[in-house]
């Protein structure tokens, strides 16, 4: 068994009035059973999965030939180049960064012996700070660098701007065939990046090669799709990753919700959110390598559950559901995720966790065995003879105890060790829990309309053609107003 979910400290038997009661469970269980049945029905229907963006649930079952082709391409890139630059934002950045930090050794880029002949990997196209990209390009060799751009449409400002800069840099430094050093992971049928890849491949079949972003897979749920080439380049065993995801998928498919770890995770958090006003969700792995996984989870939960409207459901003639925002039913809620790390943040955020407002639930990730260990020398100190892993686990236990003493609900996800199998299980666990939370709250967990606001404003100010009139008018008629007296 790859993963265990310990939820002892979520109940009133541990944290008093701030915890979940058996009555709370009994009250929500009928709705939870309906939600589980609804989710199962959608996932079992291929057309519904794609239409409603739940195809991610089947990504661990991808055919072996497709995976073999990706692994072969990864080995080709890895064997030829010293550097690989990934351009992407959101899940196209956070998922890859989480995988690299969890599954590659610390300081992977700094030491050649740790990479085992794999290239250095850098992430850009995820912000508009000029300093990071300019510094990177100034210090790596364009002739020894491969670039992978990940974007469904090709129009996301941060990634598009990054590609334009990097492409000009490659063209100047690598010569006329620089396009052979660019690969696009994008929509296989439409979008500006897809069109560009097709046009370049018609001129040179090795230029601007591409891999597909699969239909029905949103960015924050797409690590098992768009992240596979990154894993292949860094030498991670994709079959092991999928093995862990399949194992937790089987456990999270059982109909008894009270024995389903992902569904219980969502169920308990929803109860504490609704009944006990626990609006902050702190994910604190006691593993430095899993901090970026906590950052990935922030996007997963925030974009999936933080919604203005409840979900409206209609059914087409073919029996497939259509989801829309029910503008007559305002939700305007959603737990706020916060990423932290033990033991680093025990000297910062933990003060507020223990003594601040009791509006939080802390989820720990506990690792039972680390890749390496250090034993502290000496004989006359209380730390002498102790290992770092022992101290890390003791610190997690102590943090848990301190929260319980102050009636602060918390839970723990336990994994045997951080490897591809267990990390695959961990991601799929969170994805299933988030999908189920969306069902319990009756929101569309697979869109992100709130993200479009800043994009539309930027496109309008940049003069992009084709902006819908209603959006253009809204921006034009509602300008930002700044009172100079309120700027000190």
N, C-alpha and C positions, 0 to 999 in steps of 0.2 A: 504494500500500500504506500503510495507516494506522499500523501498529504493528509494531515489530520486537523480538524477544526475543534478547538477547545472553547466552548462558550459557557463554562461554569460561572464566570463573573459577569454575565449579562443578566442574571436572575436576581430577584429580590432576596433570595436566600443568602446571597453574597453581599449585595450592595444596598439592601433595604428598599426604601420607597423609590429609589432611582432605577431599580431593575425591573425586568419583565416578570409578571406573575403568570401562574397557570391559567388564570381567568383571561388574561390578555391573549394567550395562545389559543384558548378555546374560542374566543370571540372572532379572531382573524382567520382561523383555520378554514371555514367554509369558502371564504373569498380566495384564500391561498390555493385551495384545491382547484377552484375554477381557473385561477390564473395559470397554474401548472398545466392543466388540461389544454388551455388555450395555446400556451407556448409549445407544448408537445405537438398539437395539431398543425401549427404553422411549420415547425421544423421538419415534420414528416412529409410535407408537401413541397416538392422541388420548385414549382412555380411560385408558390406563396413565399418561400424562403428568399428567392431572388427579388421578387417584387417589393417585399417589405424589409429587405436588407438584413436577413438573418442567415445568409449563405455562409457566414463565418463559422456557424455551428458544425459545418461539414468539412471545413478546411483540413482537419487532421486526417481525413480519409482520401486526400489527393492521391492520384495514381502514381505508382512507382516510376513509370517512364518519365513523367513530367519532372519529378524530383531528381531523377538521374541526370536529365538535361541541365537542370539548374546547377547541380553539383559539378558537372563537367565544365560548365561555363565559369563557375566560381574558381575552379582549379586553374583554368586558362588565365583568368585575370590575375589570380594570386601568383602564378608562376612568372608573369611577364612584367608586373609593375611593382614599384616600391611603395606607392601611395594610392589610396582610393579615397575619393571625395564623394560623399553622399550629399545630395541636395534635396531637402524635403522639410516639411513642417507638420506639426500635429503628430498624428500616429506615425507618419512617414519619417519622423525624427525620433520621437520618444520611444517607440517600439524598438528601433535599432539600437539606440543608446542603452536602453534597458538590457537588451540581449548582450551587448558587448561588455557592459560592466558586470553582468551576472556570470557570464559563461567564459569570458576570457580572463586571464590572470590580471591582477592590478598592474598598472604601469605598462600595459600592453604596447602602447605606441613607443614608449621610451627605450625598451630593451629588445634587441633583435632575438636574443635567446628565448624570450617569452613568446615571440610570434611564430617560432618554428617555420621560418621561411614565408610566412604570410605577410602581406603588406601592412603598412600603417593605415589606419582608417580614421578619417576626419568627417565631421558633420557640419554642414553649412546650409544656407538656404532656409534657415529657421528663424531668422531675425533680420532686421534692417540696420543693425549696427555695423558701420563700415570698417571698424577697426579689426574685427575678427577675421573677415574674409581677406582683407588686404594683407594682413600680417601672414596669414597662411600661404597665400599665393606667392608672396615675396620670398618665402623660405622653403618651398618645395620645387622640384624640377618638373616642368610641364611635359617633358618627353618621357618621364618615368611615372606619370600620374594618369589614372583612369577615373572617369567621372560618371556617376550614376545619379540621374535625376528622377525623382519619384513625385508624380503629380497626375491626378486623374484628368484634369482639364488642361493643364499647362498654363493656366492663367492666374494662379495664386501669386500675389504680388511678391512675397518674400522669395519664393522658389524661382519664379520667372526672372526676377532681377538678378539673383545669384547665378542662374544659368547664363544669362547674357554676359555677365562679367567673366565668368569662368571660360565660356566659349571663346571670347576675344583673347583671353590669356593663353588658351591652348593654341589658337590659330597663330598667334604671334610667336609662340615658343616651340610648337611641335610640328609646324609645317602644314602643307596642303591637305594631308590626310588626317588631320586632327580629329575628324568625325569618328574615326575608328576607335578613339579613346572615350567615346560617349555612349552610354546606354540609357534608354528611357524605360522606366516602369510606369505604364500609363494605361488609359482606357484603350482597349484593342480596336475600337470602332470609330470613335469620335474625339473631338477636342484638338486644340492647336498643337499640343505636343505630339499626339498621334499623327496628325497631318505632316508635321515636320519630319518625324521619323520615316514615314512612308516616302516622302519626297527625297530624302537623303539616301535611303536604301535603293531607290530606283537608279540613282547615279552611281552608288557604290554599295554593294550588298553588305559590306562589313562596317559601314558607317551608320551611326545612330541606330544600332540594333535595339530591339525592344522586347520587353516581357509584359504580359497582361496583368492589369489590376482586374480581378475577377468581378463580375456583376454580382450585386447583392451583398458586397462586403464594404462597409464603411471604414474610413481611415483608422479610427481608434480600435477597430476590431480586426485589423488587417495584418498583424505581425506574421501570422502563419501563411500569408500570401506575399506581400511586398517585401517582407523581411528575410525571405529564404535565400536570396542571392547573397545578402550580407553574411548570413550564417555560413554559407558555402565558402565564401572568400576567407573567412576567419577560421575555417576548419571545424566548425561545429557539426555534429552528427544530427542531421534533420530527422532521421528515422527515430532516434531517441527522443527528440523533442515531441514528435507526433505520438510516440508511445505513451508519454506522460499525459498528453492531452486526451488521448483516447481512454486511458484508464480513469481519469477524473470525469470524463464525459459519461462513461458507463455508470459510475457511482451517482452522478447528478441526473441520471435519467430515471431513477427509481421513483415510483409513484408515491411512496410514503414520505411526505415532506419532512416529517420529523427525523428521518434518517438520511436526508439528502443534504450534504454539507453546504453546497452553494445556496440552496433555497433557504436553509435555516439561517445562513449568514444574512441574506436579504430580509427575511421575515423578522428577525430579532431587531435589526437596525430600523426597519420601518416602524415597528411597535414603539421603540424608544424615541424615534423622531416624532411620531404622531402624539404619543401619550405623555412623554417625559421631556419634550422640547430639546432633544439631543440633536442639534442641527449640524454640529461639526464632526467630521469623520477623519480622525487622524490615523494614518497608516505609518507605523514605526517598525521597520525591519531592524533586527539586531544582526545586521550584516552590512558592511559598507558596500559590498557589491550589489545589494538589492535596493539601494537608495534610488537609483534611476527607475527601478520597477515601481517604486512608490510614486515617482513623478509621472510615470505612464498611467498609473491608476487615477491620478488627479484628473487627467483629461477624460479617461473612461467614464468616471462617475459624474463629473461636472457637466460634460456635454450630453450625456445620456439622460440624466434625471432632472437637471435644472431647467424646467420648462414653464412657459407662461400659461399654456392651455392644456387641459385634459385632451385625450385622444378621442376623436370621433371615428366610428367604424361603420362602414357600409359594405355590402357584399355585392360583387358583380354577378352577372348572369352565369359565369363559369364557376361560381362558388368561391372565388378568391376575394379576400378582403381588400378594401381600400382604407387607408388611414389618413386622417386629416386633423388639423387643429380645430377643436370644438370651441369657437369663439364665444359661445354662450356659457362656457364652463371654464372659468379661470382657475388655474392651479397655482402658478407663480411661487413655486416652492422647489425644494430639492436640497438634499444634504450637501454641505460644503466640504469638499475633501482637502486635506492638508497632508503634505508629505514630510516625514521626519526620519531620523535615523538614530538608533541606539548604538553606542552609548553617547555619541556626539551631543544629541539634543536633550540629554538628561540634565545638561548644564544650561539650558535655555528654555525651551517650550515646556519642559516638564514641571517647572514651577507653577505655570498657569494651569497645566493639566490637573495638578494636585490641589491647588488652593484657589484657583480662579473660578469663574462661573462654571457651574456644573451643567454644561450644555454640550458635552463632548462624549464620544465613544472612541476609545483607542483600540486599534487592532495592531497587535504585535505579530511579527513574523520571526519565529524562533528556528534557528538552524541547529540540528543535533550534532553535525560533524562538519568541520571546516576543511578546506582543501589542504591547508597546512596548519602548523601550530607552533607556538613559542612557549618554552618553559622558562620561568623566571629563576635566575640563579640565586645563590646565597642560602643561608640557613637561619638567620636571626631576624627575619622580617616576616610579618604575617602574609606577605605575598610570595615569599620564597617557596619554590617547589610547585607553585600553582602555574597552570597553563593559561594562555590568553583565552582559549575557548571556554575553559572553566569559568573564568571571570566574566566573560561575555554572557554566558548562560545564567550565571548568578545575578548579574546586573538586570537581566530581563525579568527574572523571578522577583527580584527586589522591587523593581518598578511596578510590576503587577501587584505585589503586596501593598505598596504605598498607595496605589489607586483604590484598592479594595478598602483599605483602612479609612479612606475619605469618602466612601460610598460612590466611587466613580466607576461606571460600567466599562468593561474592557473584555477583549477576547484575544485568542492566540491561534494563528495558523502555524502549524509545526511541519517542517519539511526535514527529511533525513539529512540531506546535504544539497548544496547548490550545484546542480548539474543540468544537462539538457532535459532529461526526463522529468525531473521535479520542477524545473522552471516552466516547462510546457504545461504541466499540470496546474501550476500556480496561476498562469495567465488565463487558462481556460476556466478555472474556478472563478476568478473575478469576472470574466465575461458572462458566464452563466448566472452568477449572482446579480450582476447589473441588469441583465435581460429580465430576470424574474422580478427585480425591484421595479422595473418599468411597468410590468404587468400589474403588480400590486398597487402601484400609484396611478395606473391607467394613463400613462403618458407614452408617447412615441420615443422609445429609448434609442432610436437609430437615425434620427435626423439632428440637425443643429442650426435651426433658423436664426438663433441669436448671434451666431458667429458672422452671419452675412451682413449685419448692420455696419460694422467698421469697413468691411470690404466695399459695400455699396458707396459709402461716403468717399472712400479713397478713389474709387473708379469715377465717381462724379467729378471730383476735384481735378482728377487727371484728364478728364475729357474723354473717357472711354465711350465709344458709340454703342448704341443698343441698350442703354439702361432704361428699364421700364419707366414710362412717364410718371406713374404714381410715386415711384421711389424718388425720381428726380425732383418732383414737385415737393415732396416731403422734406428733402434736404434743403431745397431752395427757400422754402417758406418757414423753416425752423432752424435758422443759423445759430451757431454758438454765440452767446452774448457774454462779453467780458467787461466787468466794471473795473477800471483802473484803480479805484480806491480799495479794491479787495485784493490787490496784488502788492505785497510789501517787499 
